[in-house]
Amino acid sequence: MRTLLSAALAAAISLTALPAFTNPAKADLAAEAIERVKALRQGEMSRLLFHKKAKAAIKVPFQDRDGNPTTVDAFKGKVVVLNFWATWCPPCRHEMPSLDRLQAKLGGDDFKVLPVSLDRQGLEKVDAFFSQIKAENLPVYLDENNKFAVANRAIGLPMTLILDRQGREIGRLAGPAEWDSADAVSVLSAVVKETAEAPVSN
């Protein structure tokens, strides 16, 4: 009897010594959270499709304005609106000011608009367009060889992906939208809130 009690006491002590585990459901935008976000979609945001499960992060590099390679890992910890576009695409040109305003509204430690240009003429062409529309809040990123776009199955422009704080795709919208509309801000703010407690892995 004494042996059994000793064993039970030892087991209890070992359990209390174990580190606390993070709820694994917090690592993803859980099914019930997805349903809450989906219920907020109105107007153009009805075209924003959410996946049942986050897709693996695409680690194919693209370039910053200085030509340095980067990947989605650089933005871990933020919800990212990844927009594939080009200056030769009229719908892309039309929606870009709304993405600039969206970054002004929500941009910060938890959220970022990430426009990636597929222009083969590169930085000069993008800078000229941003100057024309007076974009003040958007960074410049380039995918001149289109490898990052192809890896993300960005067929047709504009194409916008919603990435969680791990850099994984959780939703996408094909075609243009007014990204600073009340409907869009409501949905994206909900994604930020629902993923706020998700752990970020290295």
Buried (B, 14 or more C-beta within 10 A) or exposed (E): EEEEEEEEEEEEEEEEEEEEEEEEEBBBBBEEBBEBBBEBBEEBBEEBEBBEEBBEBBEBBBBBEEEEEEBBEEBBBBBBBBBBBBBBBEBBBEBBBBBBBBBEBBBEEBBBBBBBBBBEBBBEBBEEBBEEEEBEEBBBBBBBEBEBBEBBEBEEBBBBBBBBBBBBBBBBBBEBBBBBBEBBBBBBBBBBBBBEEBEEEE
